[in-house]
Amino acid sequence: MKTESVIVGWAHSKFGKSDASDIEALIAEVGNAALEHAGIDAQDVDFATIGVLNAGFSKQGFEAGLISAAMPELRHTPAVRVENACATGTAAIYTAIDFIESGRGEIALVFGAEKMTGVPISEVGDILLAGAYRKEEDQVEAGFAGIFGQITQSYFQKYGNQSKALAMISAKNHANAMHNPYAHMQKDFGFDFCNTVSDKNPIVAGPLRRTDCSLVSDGAAALVIASPAAAADLKRAIAFRARAHQNDMFPLSRREMHAFDGAHRAWAQAKDQAGISLEDLSFVETHDCFTTAEMIEYEAMGLTAVGEGWKAIQEGLTRKDGRLPVNPSGGLKARGHPIGATGVSMHVMAAMQLMNDAGGMQIKDANMAGVFNMGGAAVTNYVSILERVK
């Protein structure tokens, strides 16, 4: 089932510690740039969505209202803020697609943004626990890293210690980010550094080292989504060959925490809708908030059997020159993970590849992409299958 919406333009800020003072400034940074890239005037935008987690990063809520403050041309354009934990960005994209495919309009502007560095780092962990089931998981040490420390330990107990594989994933993604001008961390640490506990790479939670954890980042990305009719006279079109959304149980105590059943289901649904197998994909951008997540997601997408995700990286399957490159952008691990921006960023990275516009990140002959974005500990799971149609 191919959805009747296409990506026609985009913009992406540099991720990291941004000079932008707040979400309003981040919106301004990418909004007009995305419209210019698409070749669309602001007056032609029928709807806007913005994905922002916030949850305590800023006292300013009602981020949909900030769109008109940042871009006065959109003063009368209907806008809504979307939040779905770390999958907030993709939720905003799918909301825009639903608007277009309902027949209510032809063009939507999607923002994803987060300003995370404006609060003390000591507060970030507790803010991010908004994506955990606080009734049971509120006191986990080290915030969300502690949650994934538990997931990692659970996986290791069942399938053996795979710390070496996690270090290989981290080293791969940092090496890939060297070619991404938007990445937060453009430094190739190498396998030995990532695999060694040291003063510069200490244990953060459970078996997870600092190099296993994504970064606290600021940043924004934007997409212009159009109906096929509106895209007919535009320069580019990236189609959603499929889009899937599956949820799983929120409390980790009520499921096998390392199984990522919702991710398995979302991938199966998306591949079925698209009428493809994994072999048809040129590359995947996946949600590596922690290296453990990427390893388990290899299993969810069907690259390896359950419990053997570590084989994919050890055999080189997911390297840039491998059978299925994963996170050629550097992933959340090195590109950065400004929560609300992440899902939009992943789709921008994929669209750049499909347009042969990814520079040093480029995968040769890329023609179909998979994007996996999840919220919480694989609680809400989104898979997009993208292909270039113009």
N, C-alpha and C positions, 0 to 999 in steps of 0.2 A: 504494500500500500504506500504509494508516494503521496506525501502531503503537498498541497497546492500553495506553497509559499517558498520564496527564495531569498537568499542573502544577496544584497546588491551593493553593499558598501560597509566599511568598518573603520574604526580608529582604535588606537591602543596607546595608553600612556606608558612611560617607563615605570616599572614596579620597583619598590624599595622604600626608603624614607623620602617622601615627597615634600617639595616646597609648597605644594597646594595646602592651603590652610584648613580646608574642610571638604565635605561632600559637594557643596555648591561649586567650589573651585574645580573639583575633579570633573563634574558634569560639563562645565564650560570648556575644559581642556579637550574633551573627546567628542562632544555633541556636534558642533559645527564641522569639525574635521570629518566625522563620519558622513554627514550629509554631503559635504563637498566631494568626498571620495565616491559616493553613490551617484552624484550628479543630480541631486534632488534639492529643491528649495524647502525651507522650513515650513512655508505656508501650505505645502502639499502633504505634510505629515498628519495623519488622521488619528494617531494614538501613540502614547509613549508609556513605556514601562521602565521601572528602575528597580534593580535588585540591590538591596542593602541589608546586611544583617543588623548592624548597630549593636543592639543588646547591651548598651552601656559604653560604647566607644565615644558617643557624643550625646549631649543633652538635647540636641536638635533632632526631633523625630519628624514625621510627616515629610519624608524625603521626596515624595512625588510633587509636593509643593515647591521644592527647591528647583525643579526643572525650569519653571517660569522665571524664577529669580536669576538663574544662570543664563537662560536663553529666552529673553523677552518675546522673541518671535513666536514662541510656543505658549503664549499667555492663555489662549483659549482652547488649546489642544487637550483633550481628555488624557489624564495621566493617572497611573496607579503604582504604588510601591508594592513589591513582592518580596517575601522572605520565606526561605525553606532551608535554613541552616547553610551548610557549605555548598549546597546545590541551588542557592538563591539565584545565581546568574542564569542557569538553564531554566529555572522556573519562570524567570522574567521573559526569556526568549519564547518559551512555549505559550505563555499568556498572550504575547503579541501575535503569535501564529494563530492561536484560537480566535483572536479578534478578527484577523484578516479572513480566516476561513469560515467565520460565521457570516461573512458578507457585510459586515458593518463598516468596513473601510478597506483601502488599498495599500496604504503604506504605514508602517509602524517603526518607531525609533526605540531601540532597547539600550538601556544603560546598565552596567554593573559597576559598583564602586564601593570602596571601603577605605576609611582613614583609621588605621590601627595604631599608629605610633604617637597619637596625641594623648595617650594615657600612659601612666607609668607601666613599665614592663611587668611589674609585680601584680598588676591588676588584670593583665591580658588573659592569664590562665583561667581565672574565675569567670570572666566575661564569656570565654569560649565554651565554658561548661553549660551555657544556655542550650547547646546542641546535644547535651546528655540528659538522661532521665534523673533529675535532681533528687527525687524522692529516695533513690537508692545510690546514686553515683556522685552526689554533691561533695562528698568528702574525699574523693580520690585525689591523692597527692599528684602534683605536677599538672593539674588541669587535664586538658584533652590528651596531652602526651601520656598521662597516667592511664587514661582509658585505652589508648592503643598499646601501651606497655602491657596491659593485661591481655589484650587480644594477641599480641605477639607471643607472650608467655604461653597462652593457651595453645596457639599453633605449634610452638616448639615442643610442648609436652606431648602432642599427638604425632607430630611428623619429624621431630628431631630439631636440633639447634641449627638454624639457617642464617646465622649472623653473617657468614661470609657472603651469602647471596644478597642480603640486604646491603652490605657494603658495595657490592658490585652494581646494584641498582643505583645507589647514591652516586658512585663514581661516574656511571654512564650518564646520568641526568646532568650532573655538573659539567661534564665534558660537552654535552649537547648545548648547554646554555651559553657556552663560550661564543656561540655563533648567533645568539639571540640578543639583538640590541635592546629589547624591552626587559630583559631578565634582571631580577634583583641581584643575584649572585653570579657574576661572570668570572668564576675561578675554578680551574680544574684541580680538584684536590687529589685525584688519583686513588686507586684501590687501597694501597697500604695505609694511607692516612685515614680513610673512611673505616677501615677494618680494625684500627688500633685505638683502644681506649687511652686517652692521654689528657693532659691539662687543657689542651685545645679542643679535644673531642671527648668530653666526659660522658658518662652514663646520665641520661635524663630521667628515664622511667623504665623499670623492668629491664629488658635486654637492649632497649633503644638508646643509641648514642646520639649526640647532637647532630651528626651528619645523617641520621635517619629521620630527622624531623624537618618539616617545612618551615618557612620563614615567616616572621611577623612583618607584613608589608602594607604599604599604601599603594593605591592605584585604581585605575578605571579603564574600561573598554566599552565600546559601543558598536552596535550592529544596526543596519537598516534592513528591514524585512519588507518585502513587497509581494503583491499578488503577481501571477504570471502576466496578467494584462498590463500592470503598471511597470513591470520589468522589461517589457517587450522592446522598448527603445533605449534601454540602459546598456552600459558597457559590459556588465558581468552578471552572472546568476549562478549561485550555488544552491542546489536543491536539497531538501530534506527527503531523502529516499525513504527514510523511516525515522520515527521518534517514539521511544518507549519510556514509560514511567511506572516503576513498581516500588512499593513500600515493603518494609519488614517491621517486626516487633521492635518498639522503642526500648523497653528495658532489656539490657543485655542478659539479665538473669533468666529471661524467659525464652532464650534461644541459644544455639551454639554460636558463641560470639565470633569465632573466626570463620564461620561458614559462608558469610556474605550471600545468603540465599536470595535476597532481593536483587542483588547484582546479577546473579546467575539468571534469574527470571527476566530481568530487563534486557540482558544481552540476547537471550533466546527469543524474546518477543520481537526485538528490533531486527534480528537476522531473518526471522520468519516473515515479518512485514516486508522487508527489503527483497526477499527472495534470494539471499546470498548465503555464502559460507564465509568463515573467517579468512579463508584464502583469497577472497575477492578484495579484501581491504589492502590499501597501500601502506597504511600506518594507522596508529591509534594515539590519541591524546587521552590519557587516563588520570584518575584522581589519586595522585600519590602524596596525600597529606603527610603520610609516613611511608617509609619504604616498604613496611609490611603490607600496607594497603595495595601498592602496585603488585607485589608478589601474589597476593590472594586474588587480585583482579585478573592476572594471567589465567587463573583457573576459571574465574567467572566467565571470561570471554570465550573459553574453550581452547585456549592455546596449549594447555596441559591438562592432565588429569587432576582431580582434587587431591591435594596434599603434595603435588609435585610442581607447584609454581616456581620454586627455586631452580628447577631444571631449565626453564626458559632463559633465565639470565646466564646461568653457568654454561649453557650451550650456545650463547650468543644470538639467540633468536630475536631478541628485542633491541639489539644494538642498531645503530643507524644503518649499518650495512647488513643487518640480519634479515631473516625471513619476514618478520613483521616488526618494523621499527616502532617502539613505544616511547612516547614523550620526546620527539626530536626537538621540541622547544625548550627542553630542560625540566618540564613538568612543574608542579607546585613546589617540588623540592628545591629547585634552583631558580625557576622563573619567578617564584613568589606566590603567596596565597592571601591576597587581600580578599576576604571572604566573599563579599557580594560581587566582586569583579570576576572571580575565578571562572565560573561557567561561561560567561560571555567571552573572556579571554581565550578559553580553550577552543571555542568555536571560531574566533578570529584566527588563531594559530592554524587551525585546520583549513579554513578558507584561504589563507595565504598560500598554504602548500598546494591546494587544488588549483589555484590560479597561477602556479609556478612563480610566485612572488615572495618566496620565503628566504631568499638570499642564501647565506651560509647554512641555514637550517634545511634547505630544500632536499626532499626525497625525490629521487629521479623517477619521472613518469608517474607521479602521484595522481590517481584518478578517482579514488574513493577512500573516505576516511571514517573511522569510528571515533566517537567522543563519549567518554563515560565520566559523569559528574555525580557525586553522591553527597548527601547531607547526613551529618552525624556519623555514627559508626555503621555505615551502610544501611541506614534506616530508610532514606528516600534515595532512589536510584534512577538516573536518567541515562539513556543511550540514544545518541543521534547517529544516523548513517548519512553522510553528506557526499554529494557528487556534483561535479561541475556540469552544468548544462549550457553555459555560454561563457 
